[in-house]
Amino acid sequence: MNLLKLLDTMCPDVKSGDDKDRFFSRREAMRQFGDLSKKMAMAAVPLGVLTAIPKVAKADTESLIGVLNYALTLEHLEYRYYQMGLESNVITAADRVIFEKIRDHELAHVRFLEEVISNVLNGTPVAEPDFDFTAGGNFSPFTDYPTFLALSQAFEDTGVRAYKGQAANVKESDVVLTAALSIHSVEARHASMVRRLRTKKGQDTVKGWITNASIGTLPAATQAIYAGEDTVTQGGVNVVNLTGIDTAGVSEAWDEPLNDQQVLDIAGLFLA
């Protein structure tokens, strides 16, 4: 079972009040993990695999906790953004199911990372910060749907590059690296969905992936999210010269990593 399917299993459509309470119960979520483990090999269940971290990880535990808390901060930001968007009713009725599913995925990421940090690595998960998604009154994402979609694209594109930027910091732990890259792939699906949705609505002409360092119709303040994405040299090889593919095409073939400071500078715009 891949992580995306597992997240869908953990994130049922929340309709009734009872369902909502059950979904938001961490204890119930972990009980469901336990039930899952009885039905399939433990090696196929990410949480079961992660319990082996203390035995197999070579990386310093404190460093791993730091990286995972960094990721957790991003997941807090994304989950809270979508939750507030859904509560605000700014999202059109036809699109609500999309953002309910994305919201559920982000919450699953939050709970997953908290569990690993606290119960596997014996660390302390970072608390959710207070967010200001207006960035000091510069945006109105919860009253203007195009703005909501634009910031959603910006957050998801940031997440994809941020996870890639941390891969080298957890590479000594095969299990943590696998978990991080699995979440990375889900974030990439979110990013593609939002980018295509904005294009479908005529709000931009972007593809489902980043081309060069183009911000499309996003505000100039988002340029840092896309800086460096026009790189065409990989492993010391100029891929344009190697393949004859044009610069735009080569730039689309890779997402370039963002380091932790770059990501924190971006996210810092939305901290209260």
C-alpha positions as CSV (number, residue, x, y, z in Angstrom):
1,M,0.0,0.0,0.0
2,N,1.6,3.3,-1.0
3,L,1.4,6.3,1.2
4,L,-1.2,8.1,-0.9
5,K,-3.6,5.2,-0.6
6,L,-2.8,4.9,3.1
7,L,-3.6,8.6,3.6
8,D,-6.9,8.1,1.8
9,T,-7.6,5.2,4.2
10,M,-6.8,7.5,7.2
11,C,-8.8,10.4,5.8
12,P,-12.4,9.4,5.1
13,D,-14.8,12.0,3.8
14,V,-15.9,13.9,6.8
15,K,-19.6,14.5,6.7
16,S,-21.3,14.0,10.0
17,G,-20.3,15.5,13.3
18,D,-19.5,12.0,14.7
19,D,-17.2,11.3,11.7
20,K,-15.5,14.6,12.2
21,D,-14.8,13.9,15.9
22,R,-13.4,10.5,15.0
23,F,-11.2,11.9,12.3
24,F,-9.7,14.5,14.5
25,S,-9.0,12.0,17.3
26,R,-5.3,11.1,17.3
27,R,-5.9,8.1,19.6
28,E,-8.5,6.8,17.1
29,A,-6.2,7.4,14.2
30,M,-3.5,5.3,15.8
31,R,-6.0,2.6,16.7
32,Q,-6.9,2.4,13.0
33,F,-3.2,2.0,12.3
34,G,-3.1,-0.9,14.7
35,D,-6.1,-2.5,13.0
36,L,-4.5,-2.1,9.6
37,S,-1.3,-3.8,10.8
38,K,-3.3,-6.9,11.8
39,K,-4.6,-7.2,8.2
40,M,-1.3,-6.9,6.3
41,A,2.4,-7.4,6.7
42,M,3.9,-4.9,9.1
43,A,6.5,-4.0,6.5
44,A,3.8,-2.7,4.3
45,V,2.5,-0.2,6.9
46,P,4.6,3.0,7.2
47,L,4.1,3.3,11.0
48,G,5.2,-0.3,11.5
49,V,8.3,0.3,9.4
50,L,9.1,3.5,11.3
51,T,9.3,1.7,14.6
52,A,12.5,0.3,13.3
53,I,14.3,3.7,13.1
54,P,16.2,3.4,16.4
55,K,17.7,0.1,15.2
56,V,18.6,1.0,11.6
57,A,19.2,4.8,11.5
58,K,22.7,6.0,11.3
59,A,21.9,9.7,11.3
60,D,22.0,11.6,14.5
61,T,18.6,11.4,16.2
62,E,18.6,15.0,17.2
63,S,19.3,16.1,13.6
64,L,16.5,13.9,12.4
65,I,14.1,15.4,14.9
66,G,15.1,18.9,13.7
67,V,14.4,18.0,10.0
68,L,11.1,16.4,10.8
69,N,10.0,19.4,13.0
70,Y,10.9,21.7,10.0
71,A,8.7,19.5,7.8
72,L,6.0,19.5,10.5
73,T,5.9,23.3,10.5
74,L,5.2,23.3,6.8
75,E,2.5,20.7,7.2
76,H,0.9,22.8,10.0
77,L,0.9,25.8,7.6
78,E,-0.7,23.9,4.8
79,Y,-3.3,22.1,6.9
80,R,-4.4,25.3,8.7
81,Y,-4.6,27.2,5.4
82,Y,-7.0,24.6,3.9
83,Q,-9.0,24.2,7.1
84,M,-9.5,28.0,7.3
85,G,-10.3,28.1,3.6
86,L,-13.0,25.5,3.9
87,E,-14.4,27.2,7.0
88,S,-14.6,30.5,5.2
89,N,-16.7,29.2,2.4
90,V,-14.5,31.0,-0.1
91,I,-14.0,27.8,-2.1
92,T,-16.7,27.2,-4.8
93,A,-19.0,24.3,-4.2
94,A,-17.7,22.4,-7.2
95,D,-14.1,22.5,-5.8
96,R,-14.7,21.8,-2.2
97,V,-14.2,18.1,-2.5
98,I,-10.7,18.7,-3.9
99,F,-9.7,20.9,-1.0
100,E,-11.3,18.7,1.6
101,K,-9.1,15.8,0.3
102,I,-6.0,18.0,0.3
103,R,-6.8,19.2,3.8
104,D,-7.2,15.7,5.0
105,H,-3.9,14.7,3.4
106,E,-2.2,17.6,5.2
107,L,-3.7,16.7,8.5
108,A,-2.5,13.1,8.1
109,H,1.0,14.4,7.4
110,V,0.8,16.4,10.6
111,R,-0.3,13.5,12.7
112,F,2.2,11.2,11.1
113,L,5.1,13.4,11.7
114,E,4.0,14.1,15.3
115,E,3.8,10.4,16.0
116,V,7.3,9.7,14.5
117,I,8.9,12.6,16.4
118,S,7.3,11.8,19.8
119,N,6.8,8.1,19.9
120,V,9.6,6.8,17.6
121,L,12.4,9.3,18.1
122,N,11.4,10.4,21.6
123,G,11.5,14.0,20.6
124,T,9.1,16.9,21.0
125,P,7.0,17.9,18.0
126,V,7.0,21.6,17.3
127,A,3.8,23.3,18.2
128,E,1.6,24.8,15.5
129,P,2.5,28.5,15.1
130,D,0.0,31.3,14.7
131,F,-0.4,32.1,11.1
132,D,-1.5,35.3,9.3
133,F,-2.4,34.2,5.8
134,T,-3.1,37.8,4.8
135,A,0.7,38.5,5.2
136,G,0.0,41.7,7.1
137,G,-3.1,42.6,5.1
138,N,-1.5,42.2,1.7
139,F,-3.7,39.2,0.7
140,S,-7.3,38.3,1.1
141,P,-7.4,34.5,0.6
142,F,-10.5,33.8,2.6
143,T,-12.7,36.4,0.8
144,D,-11.3,36.1,-2.8
145,Y,-11.2,32.7,-4.3
146,P,-8.5,33.5,-7.0
147,T,-6.2,34.7,-4.2
148,F,-6.9,31.6,-2.2
149,L,-5.9,29.5,-5.2
150,A,-2.8,31.6,-5.9
151,L,-1.5,31.2,-2.4
152,S,-2.4,27.5,-2.4
153,Q,-0.2,27.1,-5.5
154,A,2.6,29.0,-3.8
155,F,2.5,26.9,-0.7
156,E,2.4,23.6,-2.5
157,D,5.2,24.5,-4.9
158,T,7.2,25.6,-1.8
159,G,6.5,22.3,-0.1
160,V,7.7,20.2,-3.0
161,R,11.0,22.1,-3.2
162,A,11.4,22.1,0.6
163,Y,11.1,18.4,1.0
164,K,13.7,17.8,-1.8
165,G,16.0,20.3,-0.1
166,Q,16.0,18.1,3.1
167,A,16.7,14.8,1.4
168,A,20.4,15.0,1.9
169,N,19.9,15.7,5.6
170,V,18.1,12.4,6.2
171,K,19.8,10.1,3.7
172,E,21.6,8.1,6.4
173,S,18.2,6.9,7.6
174,D,16.6,4.9,4.8
175,V,13.3,4.7,6.6
176,V,13.0,8.5,7.3
177,L,14.2,9.3,3.7
178,T,11.5,6.9,2.3
179,A,8.8,8.5,4.4
180,A,9.9,12.0,3.5
181,L,10.0,11.3,-0.2
182,S,6.6,9.6,0.0
183,I,5.1,12.8,1.5
184,H,7.0,14.8,-1.1
185,S,5.3,12.9,-3.9
186,V,1.9,13.7,-2.4
187,E,2.8,17.4,-2.1
188,A,3.7,17.2,-5.8
189,R,0.3,15.9,-6.7
190,H,-1.3,18.7,-4.7
191,A,0.8,21.3,-6.5
192,S,-0.1,19.9,-9.9
193,M,-3.8,19.8,-9.1
194,V,-3.9,23.4,-7.9
195,R,-1.8,24.7,-10.8
196,R,-4.0,22.9,-13.4
197,L,-7.1,24.2,-11.6
198,R,-6.0,27.8,-11.9
199,T,-5.3,27.3,-15.6
200,K,-8.6,25.7,-16.1
201,K,-10.3,28.7,-14.5
202,G,-8.4,31.1,-16.8
203,Q,-6.4,32.6,-13.9
204,D,-3.0,31.6,-15.3
205,T,-1.4,29.7,-18.2
206,V,0.9,27.6,-16.0
207,K,1.3,23.9,-16.5
208,G,1.1,21.2,-13.8
209,W,4.8,21.8,-13.2
210,I,7.2,24.7,-13.0
211,T,8.7,26.1,-16.1
212,N,12.0,28.0,-15.8
213,A,11.6,30.3,-12.8
214,S,8.2,31.7,-14.0
215,I,5.7,32.8,-11.4
216,G,3.0,33.1,-14.0
217,T,0.4,35.6,-12.7
218,L,1.3,35.2,-9.0
219,P,2.3,38.3,-7.1
220,A,6.0,39.4,-7.4
221,A,6.4,38.6,-3.7
222,T,6.3,34.9,-4.7
223,Q,9.4,35.1,-6.8
224,A,11.6,33.5,-4.1
225,I,9.5,30.3,-4.4
226,Y,10.6,29.8,-8.0
227,A,14.2,31.3,-7.9
228,G,16.7,28.8,-9.3
229,E,14.1,26.6,-11.1
230,D,15.6,27.6,-14.4
231,T,18.7,25.5,-13.7
232,V,19.7,23.3,-16.7
233,T,22.9,21.8,-15.3
234,Q,22.5,18.5,-13.3
235,G,25.5,16.7,-11.8
236,G,27.8,19.1,-13.6
237,V,26.3,18.3,-17.0
238,N,24.5,20.9,-19.1
239,V,21.4,18.9,-20.1
240,V,20.4,21.3,-22.9
241,N,23.8,20.7,-24.6
242,L,23.6,17.0,-23.9
243,T,20.0,16.4,-25.3
244,G,19.2,19.3,-27.6
245,I,16.0,19.9,-25.6
246,D,15.3,23.5,-25.1
247,T,15.9,25.3,-21.8
248,A,12.2,25.4,-20.8
249,G,11.9,21.7,-21.3
250,V,15.0,20.8,-19.3
251,S,14.0,23.1,-16.5
252,E,10.6,21.3,-16.3
253,A,12.4,17.9,-15.8
254,W,13.7,18.7,-12.3
255,D,12.5,20.6,-9.2
256,E,15.4,22.3,-7.6
257,P,15.7,22.1,-3.8
258,L,15.2,25.0,-1.4
259,N,17.3,25.0,1.7
260,D,15.8,25.5,5.2
261,Q,16.5,29.2,5.4
262,Q,15.0,29.9,2.0
263,V,11.8,28.1,3.0
264,L,11.7,29.8,6.4
265,D,12.0,33.2,4.8
266,I,9.0,32.3,2.5
267,A,6.9,30.9,5.3
268,G,7.9,33.7,7.6
269,L,5.7,36.1,5.6
270,F,2.7,34.2,6.9
271,L,3.6,34.0,10.6
272,A,1.6,36.1,12.9
